[in-house]
Amino acid sequence: MKIHILGICGTFMGGLAQLCIARGWQVEGSDQHVYPPMSDQLVEAGIRLHEGFDPQVLTADVDLVVIGNALSRGNPCVEAVLDQRIPFISGPELLGRLTQDMQVLAVAGTHGKTTTTSMLAWILDRAGYEPGFLVGGVPTDFGVSARLGGGQYFVVEADEYDTAFFDKRSKFVHYHPDVFGINNLEFDHADIFANLEAIETQFHHAIRRVPSTGFVVVRNQVESIARVIDRGLWSGLISVGSETDVSMSADGESLYYPTMGQRVRWAMRGSHNAANAEMAVAMAHAVNIPLDQAFQALDGFSGVARRLNCLYESVRLTIWDDFAHHPTAIEATLDTLSAENSEAPLIAVIELRSNTMRAGVHVDTLRDAVRAASEVVWVIPDSMTWDATRLLRPETDDRLSTDIDALANTLTECTGTLVFMSNGGFGGLQSRVVSTLKTS
């Protein structure tokens, strides 16, 4: 079968393309911005890439078109698919079909999904399960964002964002999970959800797909999660966190599991990653991996690209890169870095990139979330429609920036700890700063 993927260079669609290749299908793809590292992974997998959305690439031998959720009506290829009645499907629905004969473990939540999914895949792999997986990042231990695996178990990062222009349900509704984990649940994606209740409804719909022989794994003492469970539960329930059997704490370079009396070396940082570990261990236990064995497997877990990675270190300055883009995640990252070196200045460079951040939904929460930072540089788009100076804290050196080139020059003069936080790439700002420091 030959398929053409529209929007192929996103992490999800790129990973899906690699799963299709593993199934023996012929795959081509189009995207507006075809660039490394995803483009390199796809070309190495034998996938032909097309820059832009020229309908001419939809040749007569294409059996199926997969349409990414970034594409909408008016896109030339979308219009051609509809006008020519070419069979089409969304990426999440296709993933659901690819994994229909597998036991699916889906990791959901507002933040921490990529790290938790990677931990869970690692635990299953160490136990000999040979899991397939699709992750919204690149786990260091695997080196790829997706693989088909041995065919029995599949671990997926379960995103609550909508599916496609023709299907406004959350992606994870299509994944038919046997084990569905909800690690946290807060308001996000203001461009598609009116309020937190609307998001909770989508989580409820996902729970309706879990069989009676399956499990829903939830974080204890979270009101939004409790409300979802109260709307209906037809499967087993496992709780993690405070006052449960799966509660852990991070202590320097180790992770401690008091109930088991065990401690492992820990490459991660912060209490938020200890919470991610709780969810991964509990979900692994739901498919019969003993709790102590699942916990011990984390001894060798190396982390995920762009999840609080150290880019540069000298006597004067340490530079970190993190994917945090929601107030809770931003606060957790800054608190972790501040606790590690409370004497050094902590400078945060935060990009208002997500649709929710651009809309100004979290203005007051964001200002509170950065209290551990000595200084914050808010990188804002030119299209801002609200007064971003509301983010600036009094009696600090906080500032706004729209000029990446000028910012790159000033950041090289920083002293202490510098952390970049965005769900995008800052236009390569991090690498430019590090490159300048290494050659100066």
C-alpha positions in Angstrom: 0.0 0.0 0.0 1.2 3.5 -0.7 0.3 6.4 1.6 1.0 10.1 1.5 1.2 12.0 4.8 0.3 15.7 4.8 2.2 17.4 7.6 4.8 14.7 8.0 7.5 16.6 9.8 5.7 17.0 13.1 6.9 14.6 15.8 3.6 12.6 15.9 3.2 12.3 12.1 6.9 11.7 11.5 6.8 8.9 14.1 3.6 7.5 12.5 5.4 7.5 9.1 8.2 5.3 10.5 5.6 2.9 11.9 4.0 2.6 8.5 7.4 1.8 6.9 7.9 -0.9 9.5 4.6 -2.4 8.4 6.0 -2.6 4.9 4.0 0.2 3.3 5.4 2.7 0.8 5.4 6.2 2.4 5.7 9.7 1.0 5.0 13.0 2.7 4.6 16.7 2.4 5.2 19.6 4.8 5.7 23.3 4.8 9.0 23.1 6.6 11.0 20.0 5.8 14.1 20.3 8.0 16.3 18.2 10.4 16.3 16.4 12.7 12.9 14.8 11.7 13.6 15.1 8.0 16.9 13.2 8.4 15.1 10.4 10.3 12.5 10.1 7.6 14.9 10.1 4.7 17.0 7.4 6.4 13.8 5.4 6.7 13.3 5.5 3.0 10.6 8.1 2.9 10.4 10.6 0.0 9.7 14.2 1.3 8.1 17.1 -0.6 8.5 20.7 0.4 5.2 22.6 0.5 1.7 21.3 -0.4 1.6 21.0 -4.2 -1.4 18.8 -5.2 0.7 17.3 -8.0 2.4 15.0 -5.4 -0.9 13.2 -4.9 -0.3 10.8 -7.8 -2.8 8.2 -9.0 -1.0 5.3 -7.2 -1.6 6.8 -3.7 -4.0 4.5 -1.9 -4.5 6.6 1.2 -3.8 10.2 2.4 -3.1 10.8 6.1 -3.9 14.4 7.1 -2.2 16.0 10.1 -4.2 18.3 12.5 -2.2 21.3 11.5 -3.8 21.3 8.1 -7.2 22.9 7.4 -9.6 23.7 4.6 -8.0 25.9 2.0 -4.8 23.9 2.0 -4.2 23.0 -1.7 -3.6 19.3 -0.9 -6.6 19.1 1.4 -8.8 20.6 -1.3 -7.4 18.1 -3.9 -8.1 15.2 -1.6 -11.7 16.2 -1.2 -12.3 17.2 -4.8 -10.7 14.0 -6.2 -12.4 11.8 -3.6 -9.0 10.3 -2.5 -9.4 8.1 0.6 -8.2 9.9 3.6 -7.8 9.4 7.4 -6.4 11.2 10.4 -3.1 10.3 12.0 -4.6 9.2 15.3 -7.2 7.0 13.7 -4.5 5.4 11.6 -2.4 4.7 14.7 -5.5 3.2 16.3 -5.8 0.8 13.4 -2.0 0.0 13.4 -2.2 -1.0 17.0 -5.7 -2.7 17.1 -4.2 -6.1 17.9 -1.9 -4.8 20.6 -2.3 -4.0 24.3 -2.0 -0.2 24.3 -0.7 1.8 27.2 -1.6 5.5 26.7 0.0 8.2 28.9 -2.1 11.4 29.2 -2.0 14.6 31.1 -1.3 18.3 30.6 2.4 18.0 31.0 5.1 15.3 31.6 3.7 13.0 28.9 6.8 12.7 26.8 9.1 11.9 29.8 6.6 9.5 31.4 5.9 7.7 28.1 9.6 7.3 27.5 10.1 5.9 31.1 7.2 3.4 30.6 8.6 2.2 27.3 12.0 1.8 28.9 10.6 -0.2 31.8 8.7 -2.6 29.5 11.8 -2.9 27.3 14.0 -3.8 30.3 11.4 -6.4 31.3 11.7 -8.1 27.9 8.3 -7.0 26.5 9.8 -5.4 23.3 7.2 -2.7 23.3 6.4 -0.5 20.3 6.1 3.2 21.1 5.3 6.6 19.7 6.7 9.5 21.7 6.5 13.2 21.2 10.3 13.5 21.6 13.4 11.4 21.3 14.1 9.1 24.3 17.9 9.1 24.7 17.9 5.3 25.4 16.2 4.5 22.1 17.4 7.2 19.8 14.1 7.3 17.8 10.7 8.7 18.5 8.8 5.6 17.3 9.1 1.9 16.6 6.6 -0.9 16.0 8.2 -3.3 18.5 7.4 -7.0 19.0 3.7 -6.7 18.3 2.1 -7.3 21.7 2.5 -4.0 23.6 2.4 -0.4 22.4 3.1 2.7 24.5 1.8 6.0 23.2 2.0 9.6 24.3 -1.7 10.4 24.5 -2.3 14.0 23.5 -5.7 15.7 24.2 -5.3 18.1 21.3 -7.9 17.7 18.5 -7.5 15.1 15.8 -8.0 16.8 12.4 -10.0 19.6 10.7 -12.7 17.0 10.2 -12.6 15.4 13.6 -12.5 17.6 16.7 -12.3 14.8 19.2 -9.0 14.5 21.2 -6.4 12.4 19.6 -6.3 9.9 22.4 -10.0 8.8 21.9 -8.7 6.9 18.9 -6.1 4.9 20.8 -8.4 2.2 22.4 -6.1 2.1 25.5 -6.0 -1.0 27.7 -4.2 1.0 30.3 -4.9 4.8 30.4 -2.8 7.0 32.6 -3.8 10.5 33.7 -0.8 12.1 35.4 -2.3 15.6 35.8 -5.1 17.7 34.3 -5.1 21.5 34.0 -6.5 24.0 31.5 -4.5 24.3 28.3 -5.1 24.6 24.5 -7.3 27.7 24.8 -7.6 27.7 21.0 -9.7 24.6 21.0 -11.1 24.2 24.5 -13.4 26.8 26.1 -12.6 25.7 29.7 -11.3 22.9 31.8 -14.6 21.1 31.8 -14.4 20.7 28.1 -11.0 19.0 28.5 -12.4 16.8 31.2 -15.1 15.6 28.9 -12.5 14.4 26.4 -10.7 12.5 29.1 -14.1 10.9 30.1 -14.6 9.8 26.5 -11.2 8.2 26.5 -12.0 6.3 29.7 -15.1 5.0 28.0 -12.8 3.1 25.6 -10.9 1.2 28.3 -12.2 -2.4 28.6 -13.4 -3.8 31.9 -10.2 -6.0 32.0 -8.0 -2.9 31.6 -6.9 -0.1 34.0 -7.2 3.6 34.5 -4.2 4.9 36.4 -4.7 8.3 38.1 -2.9 10.8 40.3 -4.4 10.9 43.7 -5.8 14.1 45.3 -6.3 16.0 42.0 -9.8 17.5 41.8 -10.0 17.6 38.0 -9.0 14.0 37.7 -11.5 13.0 40.5 -14.3 14.7 38.6 -13.4 12.7 35.4 -13.5 9.4 37.4 -16.8 10.4 39.0 -18.4 10.7 35.5 -18.0 6.9 35.0 -15.4 4.1 35.4 -15.8 0.6 34.0 -12.3 -0.8 34.5 -9.8 -1.3 37.2 -8.5 1.8 39.0 -4.9 2.4 40.3 -3.9 5.5 42.1 -0.4 7.0 42.4 1.1 9.8 44.5 0.5 10.9 48.1 -1.1 8.3 50.4 -0.9 5.5 47.9 1.4 2.5 47.4 3.2 4.2 44.5 4.7 7.3 46.0 8.3 8.4 45.3 10.7 11.3 46.0 13.7 12.6 44.3 16.8 13.2 46.4 19.8 14.7 44.7 20.9 12.2 42.1 18.7 9.4 43.3 15.0 8.4 43.3 13.6 6.8 46.5 10.6 4.5 46.8 9.8 4.3 50.5 7.2 1.6 50.3 9.7 -0.7 48.7 12.6 0.6 50.7 14.5 1.0 47.5 16.7 3.7 45.9 18.0 4.0 42.4 20.5 6.3 40.6 18.5 9.0 38.9 19.5 11.0 35.8 16.4 13.2 36.0 15.7 16.2 38.2 12.9 17.6 40.3 9.8 16.4 42.1 7.8 16.6 38.9 9.9 13.8 37.4 9.5 11.7 40.5 5.8 12.1 39.8 6.3 11.0 36.2 8.2 7.9 37.5 5.3 7.0 39.8 2.9 7.0 36.8 5.3 4.9 34.6 5.9 2.3 37.4 2.2 2.0 38.1 1.2 1.6 34.4 3.9 -1.0 34.0 2.5 -2.9 37.0 -0.9 -2.8 35.3 0.6 -5.2 32.7 2.0 -7.5 35.3 5.5 -6.1 35.9 6.2 -6.2 39.6 6.4 -2.8 41.2 10.0 -3.3 42.5 11.2 -4.6 39.1 9.6 -1.6 37.3 11.2 0.8 39.8 14.7 -0.8 39.5 14.5 -0.4 35.7 14.6 3.3 36.1 18.2 3.0 37.3 19.3 3.0 33.7 16.9 5.6 32.3 18.7 8.4 30.6 16.0 10.9 29.8 14.5 12.7 26.7 15.9 15.3 24.4 14.9 18.8 25.3 13.6 17.8 28.8 15.9 19.8 31.0 19.1 19.0 29.2 22.4 20.7 30.0 23.8 22.3 26.9 26.8 24.1 28.3 28.8 24.4 31.5 31.6 26.6 32.6 32.8 28.2 35.8 30.8 31.3 34.9 27.6 29.9 33.3 25.5 26.8 33.0 22.9 26.6 30.2 19.8 24.3 30.2 17.2 23.6 27.6 13.6 22.5 28.5 10.3 22.0 26.8 8.2 23.6 29.6 5.5 25.8 28.2 2.7 25.7 30.7 2.9 27.6 34.1 3.0 24.5 36.2 5.8 23.0 34.2 7.7 26.3 34.1 7.4 26.6 37.8 8.6 23.0 38.4 11.7 23.5 36.2 12.7 26.8 37.8 12.2 25.5 41.3 14.4 22.5 40.5 17.2 24.6 39.1 17.0 27.2 41.9 17.2 24.4 44.5 20.3 23.0 42.9 22.2 26.3 43.1 20.3 28.9 45.1 23.3 31.3 45.3 23.7 31.8 41.5 21.5 34.1 39.5 18.8 32.2 37.5 17.9 33.7 34.2 14.9 32.2 32.3 14.2 32.8 28.6 10.6 31.8 27.9 9.0 31.8 24.5 5.3 32.6 24.3 4.8 30.2 21.4 1.8 27.9 22.1 -1.6 29.2 21.1 -2.6 29.3 24.8 0.4 31.4 25.7 -0.1 33.7 22.7 -3.7 34.3 23.8 -2.6 35.5 27.2 -4.8 33.0 29.1 -2.2 32.4 31.8 -0.8 35.9 32.3 -1.3 36.1 36.1 -0.3 32.4 36.6 2.8 32.8 34.5 4.1 35.8 36.5 3.7 33.8 39.7 5.3 30.7 38.2 8.6 32.4 37.6 9.2 33.6 41.2 12.3 31.4 41.5 14.0 33.2 38.6 16.2 36.2 39.2 15.4 37.6 35.7 13.0 36.5 33.0 13.2 37.3 29.3 9.9 36.8 27.6 10.3 36.1 23.9 7.0 37.3 22.3 5.7 37.2 18.7 5.0 40.3 16.7 1.4 39.3 16.5 0.7 39.8 20.2 -2.8 41.4 20.8 -2.5 41.9 24.5 -0.2 43.9 26.7 2.7 41.6 27.5 4.2 44.1 29.9 1.7 42.6 32.4 4.2 39.7 32.7 7.0 41.9 34.0 7.6 41.7 37.8 8.3 45.0 39.6 11.8 45.6 40.9 13.4 43.0 38.6 15.3 43.1 35.3 12.5 41.2 33.5 12.1 42.3 29.9 10.3 41.5 26.6 12.2 40.6 23.4 11.1 40.2 19.8 14.6 40.4 18.4 16.3 36.9 18.5 19.6 38.2 17.0 20.0 40.9 19.6 19.0 38.6 22.3 21.6 36.0 21.3 24.4 38.6 21.8 23.3 39.7 25.2 22.7 36.2 26.6 26.4 35.3 26.1 27.2 37.8 28.9 25.0 36.1 31.5 26.5 34.7 34.7 24.9 31.9 36.8 22.3 29.6 35.4 20.5 30.2 32.1 17.5 28.1 31.0 15.6 28.2 27.7 11.9 27.1 27.9 9.7 26.7 24.9 7.7 24.0 23.0 9.5 25.3 19.9 13.1 25.9 18.9 13.6 29.7 19.5 14.8 29.8 15.9 18.0 28.1 16.9 18.8 30.7 19.7 20.1 28.1 22.1 22.7 26.6 19.7 23.8 30.1 18.7 24.5 31.1 22.2 26.3 27.9 23.1 28.4 28.1 19.8 29.4 31.7 20.6 30.5 30.7 24.1 32.5 27.7 23.0 34.4 29.7 20.4 35.1 32.8 22.4 
